[in-house]
Amino acid sequence: MRSVETEYGEWTALSNLDVRAHIEANFTCVEDWQNNFSMIKQKRIELKKLNDSRKIDCINVNIVPFKDGVEDLLKKMSDALVETL
């Protein structure tokens, strides 16, 4: 079983990325846009599948605020993609 930090830390990687600068530097063709829109859609599906709570030892942790934060990150990335088209 993966550690909580590893499992949920992967979801927050986008928070450390300057999305607009990344897009301008790395998106060179239509496929780049298509692949990233598809990735965002897939990540949203995966996010909805995460349980709303996680039991760690004898403590039940509410994951909903975390999921809301990740959804905000995905929305910001999607908005940045649209704005730079």
C-alpha positions in Angstrom: 0.0 0.0 0.0 1.4 3.4 -1.0 1.9 6.0 1.6 -0.7 8.8 2.0 1.9 11.4 1.0 2.8 9.6 -2.2 -0.7 8.7 -3.1 -2.1 12.2 -2.7 1.0 14.2 -3.3 0.9 13.2 -7.0 -2.4 15.0 -7.4 -0.8 18.3 -6.3 2.1 18.4 -8.7 0.4 21.0 -10.9 0.3 23.5 -8.1 4.1 23.9 -8.5 3.9 24.5 -12.3 3.6 27.8 -14.1 1.0 26.4 -16.5 1.0 29.3 -18.9 4.8 29.3 -19.2 4.7 25.5 -19.7 2.1 25.8 -22.4 4.0 28.5 -24.3 7.3 26.5 -24.1 6.0 23.0 -24.9 2.8 23.1 -26.9 3.8 23.2 -30.6 1.0 21.2 -32.4 -2.7 20.4 -32.2 -2.0 17.0 -30.6 -0.4 18.7 -27.6 -3.6 20.5 -26.9 -5.8 17.4 -27.6 -3.6 15.2 -25.3 -3.8 17.7 -22.4 -7.5 18.3 -22.7 -7.9 14.5 -22.7 -5.6 14.2 -19.7 -7.6 16.7 -17.7 -10.8 14.9 -18.5 -9.3 11.6 -17.4 -7.9 13.1 -14.2 -11.3 14.4 -13.3 -12.8 11.0 -13.7 -10.0 9.5 -11.5 -10.5 12.2 -8.9 -14.3 11.4 -8.6 -13.4 7.8 -8.0 -11.3 8.6 -4.9 -13.0 7.8 -1.7 -14.3 10.8 0.2 -12.6 9.6 3.4 -9.5 7.7 4.3 -8.9 5.7 7.4 -5.3 6.1 8.7 -4.7 4.0 11.7 -7.7 4.8 14.0 -8.4 8.2 12.4 -10.9 8.8 9.6 -9.7 11.7 7.4 -12.1 13.7 5.2 -10.6 13.9 1.7 -13.4 16.1 0.2 -11.6 19.4 0.8 -8.5 17.9 -0.9 -10.5 16.7 -3.9 -12.1 20.2 -4.2 -8.6 21.7 -4.2 -7.4 19.4 -6.9 -10.5 20.1 -9.0 -9.6 23.8 -8.7 -6.1 23.0 -10.0 -7.5 21.1 -12.9 -9.9 23.9 -13.7 -7.1 26.5 -13.7 -5.1 24.3 -16.0 -8.1 23.9 -18.3 -8.7 27.6 -18.3 -5.1 28.3 -19.1 -5.2 26.0 -22.0 -8.3 27.7 -23.4 -6.9 31.2 -22.8 -3.7 30.4 -24.7 -5.4 28.9 -27.7 
